[in-house]
Amino acid sequence: MTQDLLIRNASAILTGLPGAAGRAVGGDLRVRGGRIAALGALAPEPGERQLDATGCVVYPGWVNTHHHLFQSLLKGDPQGLNATLSPWLVATPMRLRPRMNAHEFRLAARVGLVELALSGCSTVADHNYHYWPDMPYDSSAILFEEAQRLGLRFVLCRGGGTLARAPAEGLPAASRPETLEGFLGDLERLVREWHDPAPDAMRRVVAAPTTPPHSMRPQELRETAQAARALGLRLHSHLSETVHYHDMVHQQHGMKPVHFCESIGWLGPDVWFAHLVKLDEDEIALLGATRTGIAHCPQSNGRLGSGIAPVRQLEAAGAQVSIGVDGAASNEAADMISETHAAWLMQRARAGQDALAVHRGGGGEGDAAATTVEDVVRWGSAGGAGVLGLDAVGTLAPGMAADLAIYGIDRDPRYFGLHDPAIGPVASGGAADLRLLLVGGREVVREGRIPGLDLAELGRSSREAVQALLARC
Ligand code: ZN
């Protein structure tokens, strides 16, 4: 049930709003009926429950816009650890995913969701491509059930596709492609069973063929976009994670990846792509002009040696920016504090990498440090809600859903000596000291624990599941 309470005396409140509004004035915040009622310097009302946030900072709950939860049992696989994207795909997810059973899939989802919740994440969009013809269980339902169990908002990006990367006859059943009718039929079923179009929905469905040039033929991608829009659904996929996408789309269609997406109706404010690391200037302009979104995944892009996405250039051009952790098989720190910490550092690193000396006609050090913690908080909260179309989620402002994280900065020496407490969780990184996570005013995490969850038992089950999975391979 939702809790009405007054959060008092926070050292700082970051709101997720742009500009000066990114920091609230005053350290109090009132929650009423699952929504934020007021911020500022607030006097308690008679009988009102109070929570003393002295020594704490308050952020909006994080919105993770790209994940593959099934990979939460595939961390650090030695066969794919030191590989770039294409060989890693073959070595790890393509090898191990088809061998996972329903129990392992559920356990992986639970591990990933718990990890996110403990970092202060309140909304998770999972790009699930665990589908094949006549599969014996419903992976979509498992994901919704696990998110519901924890009380997190969940957006199912229904992946899969009609093309296989190898001849279908030689593939295990779980690697076989679907038909377009099968894909679209299941999408319609998922909408009937789970989709809520409300601006503060707890459950949404998105059409998300796994990777446009790999997963479906152009005409099928066009039909999928039309069918999704007719159902009121958004579109999501991977794009331009490495230079390989440019080679492949150039070879297949004689154009650049973003132009290919334009040609099949896959750009617009209702579309967001994970990665977008390798973009030419004209592609950035096109993504910006169409208000297409990005799920920026800096840790996975670093782990796989893909590069650093031009996030600030995209935002300046008009694109919507959000942050995703990506699957844990390419990111052994798939929590939102690690991810946003990396985003802050890597956007600065990229700008510094691009800097040119003045005597060579450049701008010198220029604005390489211009990405602020407030930017990163905004991308990871309001930006995420924006690409997902959850208009009543993502910022700490009156009337918005009470999705918020309270972090302590008074117990861990990592924060001692910090001049500006507001930046602590993102700038200092590390394990968050999460005192409270509310989702729609409901308590999900208290004092770093999820009530009713035996974390040691989850760890034991996970180790056993990994051993069982490997024994079958
Ligand atoms: Zn991904």
Boltz pocket constraint, residues with backbone or C-beta under 6 A from the ligand:
constraints:
  - pocket:
      binder: B
      contacts: [[A, 66], [A, 67], [A, 68], [A, 127], [A, 238], [A, 274], [A, 326], [A, 327]]
      max_distance: 6.0
